[in-house]
Amino acid sequence: MRPLSSKIKGREELTGVLARLRSEGKRVVFTNGCFDLLHLGHVTYLEEARGLGDLLVVGVNTDESVRRIKGPGRPIVPLEQRMAVLAALEAVDYVVPFGEDTPYELIKALRPHVLVKGGDWRPEEVVGQDLVEEVRIVPYREGFSTTGLIEKIKKG
């Protein structure tokens, strides 16, 4: 089993790693998100995404970008911990943080073959679709949401 630290990379380092893997004929799949409180919906989504290529790269919003997107009470879990939990998943090959509100520049740098998003997205809305060979939408699983978990915890 690979150590977690070997799966967590910065943008520059991962760009070089992926260039080498692409030259070996590997098909790179990319997805992104906040992954604040990891739940079964996330895990099944990531497993499906991984099945679409030879390796899966997960872009993770920094704490600052999560606050801009989700509001001042988020994230619940700090970036380093969110990345470590994702890196612990067998389906995930690499984890990389990004601080922008969208992953466009990260996708542009990493040049994945496939871009995957959840069923709550329409293909024409997916940021970075112009940079990849293929966009895949994985069906949304009802009943699994970080916001829903937070609300349930608040209610006791």
N, C-alpha and C positions, 0 to 999 in steps of 0.2 A: 504494500500500500504506500502511495506517495505521501510524504509529509505535507501538511496543509500549507506551510510556507512556500513550497515549490509550486503551488497552484496560484498563489496571489502575486500578481505582477503589476508593475506600473505600465503606463501606455507605451513608453519608448521601448522598454525591454520586451513587452509582449509583441510589439510590431515586428521586431527582429525574429522572435521565436516563430510567429505565424508565417513569416516570409519563408523561413526554412521548411516548415511543415507543408506549406502550399507547394513548394518546389519538389517535395517528395510525393506529390499527388494527393495530399490529404484535403478533404472537403471540410471547410470551417463553417460552423453554425454559430450565430450570435443572437443573444437576446439581452434584455436589460430591464432594470426595475429598481425599486427601493428595497424590496425584500425585508421589510421592517420586522415583522413577526412571521417567521417561516411556518407555513402550514401545509396540509396535505394538497391543497390546490396548487401551491408552488411546486412541491416535489413532483407531482404527476406531470405538470406542465414542463418542468425541466427534463424529466425523463423522456417525454415525447419529443422535445426539441433535440435532445442528444441523438435520438434515433434517426434524425434527418441528415446526418453527416458523420464524419470521422472523429470530430472533437467539438465540444461545446464551450464557448466563451460567454461568460456572464458579466455584463457591465452593471456596476452598482452605483447608484446616486450617492454622492457625498452627503454628509449630514446637512450642510448648508443648502444644497439643491433640494433635498427632501423637504426642508422647512419652507422653501419658496413654493414648492409644488403642493404640499399637503397641509401646510399651516404650522404655526408656532409650537404646537404640542408634539410634533413629530420630528425626527424619528424617535421611537421608544428605545431602540437598540442602536448603540453607536456603530459607525461605519466598520471599524476594525472587527468587531464581533459579528456583524452581518456578513462580512466577507469570509471570516473563518468558518462560520456555519455553512455557507454555500460551498466553500472549498472542501468541506468534509463529505459532501455528497458524491457518490460514485459517478453520477451522471455528469458532473461538472469537471471540466478539464482545467479551465483557467478562470480566474476572477480578476476584474480590473475596475478600479474606481473611476468615476468621471464627475466633474463639478458643474458642467453646463446643465441647463434645464432640459436639453434634449441630447441624445447620444450621437447626433449627426457627425460631429468632428471625430469622435471616437471610431465610429463605423468607417469613416473616410480613411482614418489612419490604419485600422486593422484589416480592412478589405476582406470581410467574410464572404463566402459564397451564398449563404442562406441567412435571412433575417427572420426571426420568429417572434410573434406576439400572440397574446391571448385573444380569445374569442370576443372580448369586449372592444376590439379594434376592427375596423374595416381596412382591407388592404390599401386603399387609396389614402388612408390617414397615417400610415406607418412612416415614421421619420426614417430617412435613409434608404427608402425603396429604390431610389435612382442610383444607388451605389452598389447594389448587389445583383446577383443573377436571379435570385428567387426570394419571394416573400411568402411565408407560410403562416397561416392563422390556426392556432391550436384551439380546439373547442373550450369555451369557458365552462368551468365546473361550478354549478349553483351551490350556494351554501358555504363557500370558502372565501373569506375576505378578511384582510387585516383590519379594516375599519369595523367590520362586524364583530370581530374578536375583541377589539378595544371597547366597543359599546357594551358587549356582554360582560366584560370585566368591570366596567364602570357601574353597571347595574347590580353587580354582586351576584 
